[in-house]
Amino acid sequence: MAKYIFVTGGVVSSLGKGITAASLGHLLKARGYKVTMQKMDPYLNVDPGTMSPFQHGEVFVTEDGHEGDLDLGHYERFIDENLTRASNFTQGSIYQTLIARERRGDFLGGTVQVIPHVTEAIKERLRRVSDHTQADIVIVEIGGTIGDIEGQPFIEAARQFRKECGPGNTAFIHCTLVPYISAAHEVKTKPTQHSVKELRSLGVQPDFIVCRSDHDVSLAVREKIALFCDVASEQVLSCIDAPSIYEVPLHLHAQQFDEKVLACLQLPCPSIDLSPLQSFLDAKAACQDVVDIAIVGKYVSLPDAYLSVNEALGHAGVANGTAVNIHFIDGEAVTAENVASTLAGMQGILVPGGFGQRAFEGKIQAARYARENNVPYLGICLGMQAAVCEFARNVAGLANATSTEFNADAMHPVIDLMPEQEDVEDKGGTMRLGAYPCKVVPDTRAAQIYGQEIIYERHRHRFEVNNAYRACLVEAGLVISGESPDGRLVEMVELPNHPWFVASQGHPEFKSRPTRPHPLFKGFVAAALQVR
């Protein structure tokens, strides 16, 4: 039977409990345990796929096509394991399943209630991820903040789960804010005391308290928290802000966090190998160059909307011995008149994915600037479609070429709805999602980058390059460097006689890891370094 670790958050949201959970996962895996992770979200959306990135950050896509919470990206990057649709579920998905069962008559006329039906459904999801992965340890993050009404069924389910598993099979970690009051020149423990009191009122006594703060949380402060919260003083840990999230595992390891958690779970504590992470951090610290990359997007006011892109650029930078200075450019503000001044000095231009017409014309202008000025360009999903539209308009002579996503009656719809999407009405979970194979065309930059004939990238889109225009675009000089194995779908394009201009219909950012940067990002940053 797998051991379970539940991670909760208190006082405020956005504490970084996902990073704390992922850091612990990294440490336990480094000790030889098979670790998987799961995120339970209390909101009523079935999944985050239809939510605005402004509200919830990016939508992370798993290999098997689940649209999940952005914390899944942190989990994958820290434990270097591909997660699945079993790794993330919402209260909305729980209710959707229960209501469908009730309509079928599965409950034989009984009253359907939060307890036991909702809590039993939550516990079934907990067991499912363990059965699916055969993991030794499952780390489960409960979204939201203790005290939220919508989170109570999840806390109750976890409480019941602990009782059913018996002693030594579960651990509860509570992440809490210890704020610094500048007027008093000290950190305050009262919010943590109240948060733990609230958690205990729900029947859960935490085994560990992780104190998040931007100031040092001294031993005396931690002992005070331990006293008032009925936790052993050595199980109250400090987790202050770090220059890099990848330093957090080492900071927690220095406090024997992983050893203490294994002891709580009554598991052996094998030796640990943190050398890959340490080597990455050493290489990061040794970076001397700085490269300026522009991300021209739609959601740039919230960097978390492009979280995996940002991380992938950072990984590629370290691999190339350089820091990456990201400049977020609002595509809606980019015009033909100001594109040169807006992007002047940029050594690389990246146009990420997105939906909707807003900012699309700015993305087209960014692609044109990169093409005409020999600036390295990486297009992702809609960023590839923008590059194709720009090439069609300004090189192939197809005036006003665009996507039918924005103009159903376009004269030159070089991007069109995929045939299998034509009768789809529901928005949620119905796109082309997950990992799909791509046949890389020999003697192309893509072939040089990947070094493989068949590669797999994760997808999230409804529209594709219109095959009716392929011959015209190729004749004008566009290189189709990747396509589906049956040849029907254009997966990658590039430009010849350009320092580096590559675009992918897939989302390579989802597969980048600190110690294994994605080759597309690595090649893009390397090319940008050559621009001075």
N, C-alpha and C positions, 0 to 999 in steps of 0.2 A: 504494500500500500504506500502511495506517495505521501510525503509530508507536505503540509500546507502552511504558507506564511501569508497573513493578511496585513495589508498596509492601508492605514486610514490617515486622514488629514484633519487638522483642527485649527481653529482661530480664523484663518482666511484661506481662500483658494489660491492656486498658483504658487504653492509653497515649494514645489519640486519633489513631491512624494513619488512621482514617476521616475525621476532621476535616482532617488534614494532606493526605490525598489529595483531598478535596473542595475544600480551599482552593486547591491547585494547579490543580484543574480550573477553578475560578472565574477564576484569573489567566490561564490559557491561553485560555479563552473570551473574556475581556475583551480579549485581543490579536487576536481575530478568527478563532480556530481553532474548528472543529467538534469538540467534545469529548463523549465518552461515558465511562461508568464501569461497572465490573464488580466484584462481590465474590465471591471463591471461599472457601467455608467448608469446613473439613476434617472436620466432624462427620458421623456416619453417618445422621442424620435426612435424609429426602429433601428436606424444606424445613422452615422453622421454624413452619409453620402449626399443628402439633400440640404445640408446645413451650410450657411454662408461661412467661408473661411474667416470673415471678420469676427464671427462669434466663437468659432471653435478651432481656428487654425486649420492646418492642412488636413485633408482626408488621406490617410495612409492606406495603401492597397497591398494585400498579402498575395503570396504566390497563387493561392486557390481562389482569388477574386473577391475577397471580403473588403468592403470599404469600412475602415476602422478608425479609431481614435489615434491622434498623432503620437500618443505615448507608445503605441505599438512600434513606431519607428525607433524610439529610444530603446525599447526592449531589444529589438533585433540588432541594433548597432552595438549594444553593450554585451549581450550574451552570444552574438554571432550565430543565431539560429533563426530559420525561417518559421514564422508563426502562421497560424491558420485562422479560419473563421471561428473556430472554437475559442480563440484567444481574446475575443471581445464581444460583449453583448450588452444590450441596454434594457432598461425597464420596459421600454416600448415593445421590444421584441418578446419579452416575457408575457406581457399582456396580450399581444397579438396571438401568440401561440395558445394561451389559455382561453381566450375568447373563441378562437376557432374550434377548440376542443369542446367548449360548452355548447356551441351551435350544433355540433355533431351529436350531442347528447352523451358525451363520454362520462359525465359526472352523475348520470342516472337520476337527474332531478334534484341533486343536492345543491346547496348554496355554495357558490364559489367565493372564497374569501382570501384576504391577504395572507392570513395564517389559517390553514396550512398550505394553501394551494400556490400562492406566489412564492413563498419561501421554499417550498419543495421544488418548484421549477428552477429557482436559483441554485439550489444545492445540486440538482441534476446537471446543470451546466458546469458546476465545479467538478463534478465527477467525470464529466465527458472529456474535459481537456486532459485530465490525467490518463484516462483510458486511451485517448487518441495518441498521446505522445509517449506513454510508458516512462514518464519522467520520475526521477527520484524526489524532486522537490518542485512544487508549484507555488509561484509567488503571485498573489492575487491583490491587485490594487483596487480599492473601492473608491470610485470617483466621488467628487463633491466634498463637502465639509461636514464634520460632525455637528448635528443640530439641524441640518436640512431635513425637511419633512420627507422629501422623496427618497432620501437615503436610508430611512429607517428599515424598510423590508430587507435591504442588503445586510445591514448590521445584525438584524435578527436572524437571518439565514446563516451568517457566519457564526453567530453565537450557538445556534443549534448544531451547526456542523462541527464546531469544536467539541461539544458535549458528545456527539455521536462518535467522533474519532477517538476519544479517550486521551488521557494524559500523554504528553510527549510527542504528539502527532501534529500539533498546530502551534503557531506562534503569532502573536499580534504585535505589530509595530505601529506606533502612533507618531506621525510627523506633526510638529506643532511650531508655531511662530513664537520666538522669544524676542520681543521688540526692544530696541534701544531707545531710551528717552533721553534726548540730548540735554534737556534742562536739568535732569537729575543725574546725568553722567553715569547711567547704569542701565543694564538690561532688566526687564520685568518678567516675573514668573507667573503673575496672576492670570493672564489669558490662558496659559498652559494648564494651570490648576482647574480653571473652569471648563476647559475643553475636555480634560480627562474625566472630570466629574460628570459631564454630559455623557461621555462614552460609557462610564461605569453605570450610569442610570439606565442604560440600554442593556446592561447585563454583560458587558465586556470589560475585563480588566487587561490593560495592555501589559505585555511582557517587556517591551522596550519603548523608550521615548527618544525620538531623534529631534533635537532642538535646532531649528533653522534660524539663522540670524546673520546680520551683516557685521556683527561684533563678536568678540570672543565670549563664549559662554563658559565661565570659569568652573572649576571643580566645586567651589562653594555654592554657586548657583545651581549646578546639577544636583548636588546633595540636597538642596532645599526642595527642588522639584521632586526628587525621589521620596523625600519625607512626606510631602503633602499628597503625592499621587500613589503612594503604596507600591513603589517599584524599587528594586535594589539599585543602589547608587551607581554601581558599575554598569547597569543597563540603561542609564540615561546618557546619551551620546550627543556630542556637539557636531553640528554640520554647518559651518559658516560658508558664506559665499566664496566660490573658488574662481580663479581666472578662466578655467576651462572645466566644463562638466566632466571631462574624462579624468580629472584629478580627484573627483569625489570618491571613487572606489578606494584609492590609495589612502585618502584621509580617513575613511571609515575603517579600513584595514588596520591603520595605525592605532586605532582604539579597540582592536580585537573584535570588531562587530561580528564578522563571519564566524569566528571561533565561539563567541557567546551564543549566537543563534543556533549553531550546530549542537551545542551543549543543551540548549533549551529543547531541541528536537530529538535529543538522545541519539545523535548520530556521531560516528567517528569523525575526527578532524585530520584528514590527510594533509600532506605538505602542499604548498601552494606555489603556482608559477605565474607570476605577474610580469614576467619579462617582456611579453609582446606589448602590453599596455605601457610599461615603463619606457620601452624603446620608442614607441610612438610619441610619448610626452617629451622624451629627450630630443627627438628629431624636431618636434614642434618648437621647443625652446631654442633650438639651434638655427631656426630659420632666420635668414638675414635679409633676403629680398622681400619686396612688397609688390604685389601685382593688383592693379585696379580693375575690377570686374563690375560691369553694370548689369543689374537684373531689371529688365523692362517688363513690368507686369501690371496687374489690375488691383492687386490686394497689398500693395507695398507699404501701406500705413501700418500693417501688422506683420512683422517679419515671420511670425510663426506660421503664416499662411504658406510660406515657402521653406518650412523648417528643414525638410530632407534635402532640398537643393542647397540651402546654406551649409548644412553639415557636409554634403558631398564635396562642395567646393573647398571646405576646410581640409577634408581628408586628402584631396588632390593637391592642395597647396603644400601640405607637409611632405607628401611623396616627392614633390618637386623642389623642396627646400625653400619654400616661400610662404609668407603670410598672404592671405587673400583679403583685400580690402573691398568689401561689397558696397556698391552704391545702388540703393533702391530708387528706381526711376518710375514715376507714375506714367504708364503708357497713354493715359487719357490726355496728358499735357504735352505729349510729343507730337509735333507737326512737321510738315516739310520745311517750314521756315526756321524752326528752332532746333531741329534734330542735330545739326552739326555742332552748335554751341552746347547743347545738352550733353552730347556724348563725347565731346572733345576731351582728349586725355585718357579715355578708357582703353585699356589694353585687351579687353575682351567684352563681348556682349552676349548675354544669355537671355533668351525669351522663354519663360516657363509656360506650363499648361494653364488652362482656365476655361471659362465658359462665358458666353454672351458677347455681344458686339462692343460693349464699352471697352475702350482702350485697344481694340483690335487694329484700328488704323495706325495708332502710335507704334504698335508692334511691327506692323508692315514697314513703317518708316525706319525703325531700328534695324530691321533685316536689310533694307536697302542701303542704309549707311554702312553697315558691316560689309556688304558685298562690294560696294563701289570704292570703299576706302581700305580694303584688305585688312580689316579688323577681324580677328578670330571670332567665330559665331557658333553658339550651341543653341539649337532650337529643340524644345521638348513639347511633344503633343501639339497643342495649339501653336506653339512656337515653330514647329515644323510646317504647320498649315499656313502660318503667316509668311514664312519664307517661300513656300510654293506660290502663294498668291502674289507676292511681290515679284518673283521671277516671271510669273505668267504675264503680269501687267507690263513690266519694264524691260523685259528681255524677249519674251515670246510674242509680244505685241497683242496680247489679249486684254483689251482695255476694260478696266473695272472688274477684272477677275476677282472672285470672292468665294465665300462658302454659302451654301444654301441654309446653313444655320442662321445666317443674318439676312439673306435675301433669297426667298424661295423662287423668285422669278428672274434670277441673275442671268445676264446674257452669256457669261462664261463662268459656270459653277465648277471651278477646278477642284473644289472640295465639296463633297456631297454626302448625304446620309447613307450609312451602310445599309444594304438591302435588308438585312435581317432586323434592322431597327425600324423599318417603315411602319409596322403595325403595333409598335410598342407605345402604350399610353402612360403607364406608370413611370415616374421619374426615378424612384429609389431602387438601386440594385439591378438595373436592367441594361446597363451599358456593356460594352466589351470590357470585361474586367479580368485581371489576373495575368499570369504568365502565359505568353504565347511564343512559339518558335519563330525565328527569323533566319532566312537563308541569306548569308552575306555574300555579295557579289565579289568574285576574285578581282584582284588588281584595282581595288578602290581603297580610299583612306580608311573606310570602315573595316575592311579586311585587314589592313595594317594594324589598326587599333585593337581589334578583338583577337586576331590570330586564330580564329575558329571559323568553320564553315557554317555551323548552326549555333545560334545564340538564343537566349531567352530573356525577354524583358517584360515587365509588368505593364499592363495597359489600363486606361480608363478614358474611353471616348466612344462617341456615336458616329462621328464623321470620318471620312477617309479621302485620300486623293482619288479624284474621279478618273477612272480608267479610260474614259472617252478622251481625255486630254493627255494621256501618258506619252503617246507618240509625238505629239506637238511639243511637249515640254522637253523631252529627250532630244529631239531634233534641234531645239534652241540651245542645248548645252547642259541641261540639268542631268545630273547623274543619279540614277536610282541605284543605291548601293546596298539596299536590303529589302527583301520582300518575303511574304509568307511562302512556305514551302510549295504551295500550289500555284504560286505566281500571281494570285489574284489581288493581294493587298500590298500597297507600298508601305514599307516599314521604316526605311531610312532614305534620305537624300543627301547629296553633297554637291559642291561646286568644284570643278577642276580649275587649275591655274589660280588658286586662292590659297593663302597661307594656311587657313583652317576654317572650313565652313561645312559643318555637319549638323544634321537635324534628325531627330528620332521621333516616331509616333509613340513609342513607349516611354516609360518613365524610369530612366536608369538611376535616378537619385535614390529610389527605394532600395536598391541593392548595394549601395556603397557602405563600406565599413571603415572604421579608423585604420585598421591594420591591413585592409584590402580595398583601397580606393577603386572606384569604378573606372575602367579604362577610358570611357568617353570623357569623364571629367578630368582625369589625369592628363589625357592628350590635349584637352582644351586649355587647361592651365599652363601646360608646357608651351603651347603655341603662343599664349598671351604673354609669357615671359620674354618672348623674342621681339615683342613690340615695344619700342622705346620712343 
